[in-house]
């Protein structure tokens, strides 16, 4: 049974119903629901005290705002989806490439290993302590002046006693200094891009060191 609005104005319940359901409804469904409820109220109004035209106009204006926002959200969602898909396709060109990303591990083969450092303000000198799985330092490397930004580095695989370290995974700690004062630096690990995963936050690159990064997290590509 339909309830007649005793004040002969568009019921606030009408707009509330539209606003609440529009979050999960399409724009056309929202408009159809609003018009159905409005027509029902108009059919059941008191003919001697008709509905307020200003109130109806106000409600219609609010409906236009709601549906306009819905259309904008639908357009933006479609656009974001297209951009993310494009990013994923572009990211596939990275598969097989080597990259430097934030990290403190390196893979040592028979010829040593590669890594890097990012020094935002440059450095006069650099000290690198390479450690084995037990956390013991097996080699200390020293480098001279480092340019501002990303610097690629390498280790020949030898320990401090001159013998070649066993192949495997090692960690390292970097200390950058300028005028005997430690300055800001970020250790960078070398890894290979093996695959690409799409997500709501954009394309993700899956690396050979079992980490996942976004394209913006890559410091250098080889």
Secondary structure by P-SEA (a helix, b strand, c coil): cccccccccccaaaaaaaaaacccccaaaaaaaaaaaaaaaaaaccccccccaaaaaaaaaaaaaaaaaaaaaaaaaaaaaaaaaaaaaaacccccbbbbccccbbbbccccccccccccccccbbbbbbbcccccccbbbbbccccccbbbbbbcccccccccccbbbbbbbbbbbccccccbbbbbbbbbbcccccccccbbbbcccccccccccccccc
